[in-house]
Amino acid sequence: MKFSHAAFAVPLILWLAACGETPAAVDSAAPAGPVPLSAEGDFGATLQGALIAAQPGDTILMPAGTFALSDSLSLDVDGVTLRGAGQGETILDFAQQSGAGEGLLVTSDDVTLVDFAVRDTKGDGIKSKGADRITYRYLTVEWSGEPDETNGAYGVYPVESKDVLIENVTVRGASDAGIYVGQSSNIIVRNSIAEFNVAGIEIENSTGADVYGNVARNNTGGILVFDLPNLPVMGGSATRIYANEIVANNTRNFAPAGNIVAGVPSGTGVIIMANRNVHVFDNTFASNRSAHVLINAYSLPFTDENYNPLPRDIVLRANRYTGGGDDAQGMLAPLAAAMGGQLPPIVWDGVTQWPGSELADVNLTIAEAEEVGFLNLGLGAYPLELSRLQPSPVRPASAAPAEPAAIILPQDKP
């Protein structure tokens, strides 16, 4: 006897419903995920078209492959995710870029950039401006060949933003800073690698930053926390630098002349300049040839009446130091020569005032083990004159400020 398939299907569905089960065929109707963009033809034009046409909530999926792009990319739609097939799988190659701009510029909020690489841009690698709640995750930005001043200035470059997350990012070869966050607030930089840049990681004119779990190696300077005058946002404060590996940052300084980081001495681990309430703890420092930690005032003339060039309320505690200090470079070379050729792990310029100001208490707390060397150069004020040095190994009296609270970001969810 031949059974009817339709007649059989009806009682089967009723039986499954009675048992509280759903036929497997229902699952096949679930919506599919995003379809990767086509790798055929002009991929740069295809990708830019998708970025323009995107709607909030969209995911743009890039296929695996190395794609030569001649023009910069831009995104100005909120709530978009741009995803590749992996840091080593989807590579946007800008070696033939026609202009001098960044590889990708983001000017919208709630954007996630994940799982791709950007290579050999003429300008910055990936820049975001005014982009709140932006996430950079599992990205690589690099410049091929030896470090060169013609490389782009910044690898990943969020600026003028709130709630910035940078994690599992690798940057190599930037002629200014590999990972840079400027004029922003509420920031996390974690579990990333910065190597062979002038500055590995830089937090500038920003408030509330946690920098942890990173590797800063083979840069000119490992991790920098600066505050500069004459910018729309000033008064940087409340940065925690902890649980990082800051090792062998001895690459020559290849920044273009006139750049602020062109003055960073090769061989510095952490530099804190003109910033407030910076806590450096539980880091591993090794083989930074000039000094592991340099604390200094802004040394150039300025006219901004609202600017304070002194570092203040700085805390160093429970860090580990190995080697280094035996081949000081740049402005530290003559100072080291005057000290007998060797600098200790921690060096402070001893500047406590600037022209027209009163003496200030910078409140520097050195809560390290007694065997960790410290040097106060006793400079007093800039300009630097070796004849005015009053070096002292005595740690200054201080009252350690409260450690800033941990940064919590709305987009940083388990």
Backbone hydrogen bonds, N-H to C=O, Kabsch-Sander energy under -0.5 kcal/mol:
donor,donor_aa,acceptor,acceptor_aa,energy
3,F,1,M,-0.5
8,F,4,S,-1.9
9,A,5,H,-2.1
10,V,6,A,-1.6
12,L,8,F,-1.4
13,I,9,A,-2.4
14,L,10,V,-2.1
15,W,11,P,-2.3
16,L,12,L,-2.4
17,A,13,I,-2.4
18,A,14,L,-2.0
19,C,15,W,-1.5
20,G,17,A,-1.3
21,E,16,L,-2.9
26,V,23,P,-1.7
27,D,23,P,-0.5
27,D,24,A,-1.0
28,S,24,A,-0.8
29,A,26,V,-1.5
30,A,27,D,-2.2
37,L,61,L,-2.7
43,F,41,G,-1.2
46,T,42,D,-2.1
47,L,43,F,-3.1
48,Q,44,G,-2.5
49,G,45,A,-2.2
50,A,46,T,-1.9
51,L,47,L,-2.2
52,I,48,Q,-2.1
53,A,49,G,-2.2
54,A,50,A,-0.9
57,G,79,G,-1.9
58,D,55,Q,-2.4
60,I,81,T,-3.2
61,L,59,T,-0.6
62,M,60,I,-0.6
62,M,83,R,-3.4
65,G,89,E,-3.6
67,F,65,G,-0.6
67,F,91,I,-3.0
68,A,66,T,-0.5
69,L,67,F,-0.6
69,L,93,D,-2.9
73,L,103,G,-2.7
75,L,105,L,-2.4
79,G,109,D,-2.4
80,V,77,V,-0.6
81,T,58,D,-2.3
82,L,112,T,-2.9
83,R,60,I,-2.8
83,R,81,T,-0.6
84,G,114,V,-2.0
86,G,115,D,-2.2
89,E,86,G,-1.4
90,T,86,G,-2.4
91,I,65,G,-2.6
91,I,89,E,-0.7
92,L,90,T,-0.5
92,L,117,A,-2.8
93,D,67,F,-2.9
93,D,91,I,-0.8
94,F,92,L,-0.6
94,F,119,R,-3.0
97,Q,94,F,-2.2
98,S,70,S,-3.2
103,G,124,D,-1.8
103,G,125,G,-1.1
104,L,125,G,-1.5
105,L,73,L,-1.9
106,V,127,K,-2.6
107,T,75,L,-2.5
110,D,132,D,-2.6
112,T,80,V,-1.9
113,L,135,T,-2.9
114,V,82,L,-2.4
115,D,137,R,-1.2
115,D,138,Y,-0.8
116,F,138,Y,-0.9
117,A,90,T,-2.5
118,V,140,T,-2.8
119,R,92,L,-2.6
120,D,142,E,-2.6
123,G,101,G,-1.7
125,G,154,Y,-2.8
126,I,155,G,-2.9
127,K,104,L,-2.8
128,S,157,Y,-1.7
129,K,106,V,-2.3
130,G,159,V,-2.1
132,D,130,G,-0.8
133,R,162,K,-3.0
134,I,131,A,-0.6
134,I,163,D,-0.8
135,T,111,V,-2.4
136,Y,165,L,-3.2
137,R,113,L,-2.7
137,R,135,T,-0.6
138,Y,167,E,-1.6
139,L,168,N,-0.5
140,T,116,F,-1.5
141,V,170,T,-2.6
142,E,118,V,-2.1
143,W,172,R,-1.3
151,N,148,D,-1.8
152,G,121,T,-0.6
155,G,177,A,-1.5
155,G,178,G,-0.7
156,V,178,G,-2.2
157,Y,126,I,-2.3
159,V,128,S,-2.4
160,E,182,G,-2.0
163,D,185,S,-2.0
164,V,186,N,-2.2
165,L,134,I,-2.3
166,I,188,I,-2.6
167,E,136,Y,-2.5
168,N,190,R,-1.4
170,T,139,L,-2.5
171,V,193,I,-2.2
172,R,141,V,-2.0
173,G,195,E,-0.9
175,S,152,G,-2.6
176,D,153,A,-1.9
177,A,153,A,-1.0
178,G,199,A,-2.7
179,I,200,G,-2.2
180,Y,156,V,-2.4
180,Y,178,G,-0.5
181,V,202,E,-2.4
182,G,158,P,-1.9
183,Q,204,E,-2.2
185,S,161,S,-1.9
186,N,207,T,-1.8
187,I,208,G,-2.4
188,I,164,V,-2.5
189,V,210,D,-2.7
190,R,166,I,-2.7
191,N,212,Y,-1.2
193,I,169,V,-2.7
194,A,215,V,-2.6
195,E,171,V,-2.3
196,F,217,R,-0.8
198,V,174,A,-1.8
199,A,176,D,-3.1
200,G,198,V,-0.5
200,G,221,G,-2.5
201,I,222,G,-1.9
202,E,179,I,-3.0
203,I,224,L,-2.6
204,E,181,V,-2.7
204,E,202,E,-0.6
205,N,226,F,-2.0
207,T,184,S,-2.1
208,G,237,S,-2.2
209,A,238,A,-1.9
210,D,187,I,-2.3
211,V,209,A,-0.5
211,V,240,R,-3.1
212,Y,189,V,-2.1
212,Y,210,D,-0.6
213,G,242,Y,-0.9
213,G,243,A,-0.5
215,V,192,S,-2.7
216,A,214,N,-0.5
216,A,245,E,-3.1
217,R,194,A,-2.0
217,R,215,V,-0.6
218,N,247,V,-1.3
220,T,197,N,-1.6
220,T,198,V,-0.9
221,G,198,V,-2.7
222,G,268,T,-1.9
223,I,269,G,-2.5
224,L,201,I,-3.0
225,V,271,I,-2.7
226,F,203,I,-1.9
227,D,273,M,-0.7
237,S,206,S,-1.3
238,A,276,R,-1.2
239,T,277,N,-1.2
240,R,209,A,-2.9
241,I,279,H,-3.1
242,Y,211,V,-2.3
242,Y,240,R,-0.6
243,A,281,F,-1.0
245,E,214,N,-2.6
246,I,244,N,-0.6
246,I,284,T,-3.2
247,V,216,A,-1.7
247,V,245,E,-0.6
248,A,286,A,-2.7
250,N,248,A,-2.0
251,T,219,N,-1.7
254,F,252,R,-0.7
259,N,256,P,-1.8
262,A,259,N,-1.7
263,G,260,I,-1.1
264,V,261,V,-1.6
267,G,220,T,-1.5
267,G,249,N,-1.7
268,T,220,T,-1.5
268,T,265,P,-0.7
269,G,291,A,-1.7
270,V,292,H,-2.4
271,I,223,I,-2.1
272,I,294,L,-2.3
273,M,225,V,-2.7
273,M,271,I,-0.5
274,A,296,N,-0.9
276,R,236,G,-1.5
277,N,312,R,-2.0
278,V,313,D,-0.7
279,H,239,T,-2.7
280,V,278,V,-0.5
280,V,315,V,-3.0
281,F,241,I,-2.2
281,F,279,H,-0.5
282,D,317,R,-1.0
284,T,244,N,-2.7
285,F,283,N,-0.6
285,F,320,R,-3.5
286,A,246,I,-1.6
287,S,322,T,-2.2
289,R,287,S,-0.8
290,S,267,G,-1.8
291,A,267,G,-1.7
293,V,345,P,-2.7
294,L,270,V,-2.8
295,I,347,V,-2.7
296,N,272,I,-2.4
296,N,294,L,-0.5
298,Y,309,P,-2.1
305,E,303,T,-0.7
307,Y,304,D,-1.5
312,R,275,N,-2.1
313,D,362,V,-3.0
314,I,363,N,-0.9
315,V,278,V,-2.6
316,L,365,T,-2.5
317,R,280,V,-2.2
318,A,367,A,-0.9
320,R,283,N,-2.7
322,T,285,F,-1.3
325,G,288,N,-1.6
327,D,289,R,-2.3
332,L,329,Q,-1.8
333,A,330,G,-1.6
335,L,331,M,-0.6
336,A,332,L,-2.8
337,A,333,A,-2.3
338,A,334,P,-2.0
339,M,335,L,-1.1
340,G,337,A,-1.3
341,G,336,A,-3.9
343,L,325,G,-2.7
346,I,373,G,-1.4
347,V,293,V,-2.6
348,W,375,L,-2.9
349,D,295,I,-2.1
352,T,380,G,-2.3
353,Q,380,G,-1.0
357,S,354,W,-2.6
360,A,352,T,-2.2
362,V,360,A,-0.8
365,T,314,I,-3.3
365,T,363,N,-0.6
366,I,364,L,-0.6
367,A,316,L,-2.7
367,A,365,T,-0.8
372,V,369,A,-2.0
373,G,371,E,-0.6
375,L,346,I,-2.0
376,N,392,S,-3.3
377,L,348,W,-2.9
377,L,375,L,-0.7
379,L,349,D,-2.2
380,G,350,G,-0.8
381,A,379,L,-1.6
388,R,385,E,-2.1
389,L,386,L,-1.4
390,Q,377,L,-2.1
392,S,376,N,-2.1
412,D,409,L,-1.1
413,K,411,Q,-1.5
